[in-house]
Amino acid sequence: MQCTGEVASYIPELAKINPEKFGMHLHCINSGHYSFGDNEERFSIQSISKVFALTRAMTLLGDDLFNRVDVEPSGDPFNSLVQLEYEHGIPRNPFINAGALVISDVLISELDTPKEDFLNFIQKITNNPSIAINQTVFDSEKKYSHRNAALLNLMKSFGNIKNDIETVLDFYIYQCAVEMSCKELSTAFMIYANGGKKLIENTQILTPKKVKRINAIMQTCGFYDEAGEFSFRVGLPGKSGVGGGIAAVHPGQYTVTVWSPPLNPKGNSELGMYALERLTTLTGLSIF
């Protein structure tokens, strides 16, 4: 396949990433790890972090969370202000930017030290205390967050943001600046494939009910306004990020993560989507 995608440039630090990078890591519940390429090189997970933030918020608030954010596909760009205006400050789902900002607001209200808690959660489900944020990416992204600030101001006007706008924005960018490798992401996402349990220790992190709901939201909303295309081509719940990563799960079977920085016009890794389509087509192992 000839890749025609472009590396994300609206965050200047991401524009510096080598577009030739490619890694893939498959973590099977019954047969272990399979990988190739740059699968152990860390990259900025960006919006993949929204899955972890949603997980923490659901464990804290349960179904009450969905009074402030919906669970419907958006059909609009991930940073759309128009849809938010029409729908009175209630974001369509937790994986568009507005929804993730509401989730950040919830975590700030519920946790004493939200940044430490968020990072500790990822370190816990990967058994890797070395996972951290990339401060350079954080600083770069914070300089160009005017649209996210606009989303926050609009939602605040509707009463759906409770905390200081700058505090919420800072925490949201912190999440996006976390760096992980394909291998680490595949390990982290195992709780969504393994009924809420860590595979290594069989420790229950999430209830099966919450896992079902998170996987459902990933299936319908995990790829901005290209979720239908991803379901059609790949057939797995998953989440993408503008850092070029995609993490996906086959419940009861495996997790898989790919990383290729060039993005298609919808903001998803072009080569990553192709690789996952080939995986599920050749193996016959999608959820459909």
Beta strands, then each sheet from edge to edge (+ up, - down):
strand 1: 23-28
strand 2: 32-37
strand 3: 43-44
strand 4: 132-133
strand 5: 178-180
strand 6: 238-240
strand 7: 245-250
strand 8: 254-259
sheet 1: 2+ 1- 8+ 7- 6+
sheet 2: 3+ 5- 4+
end
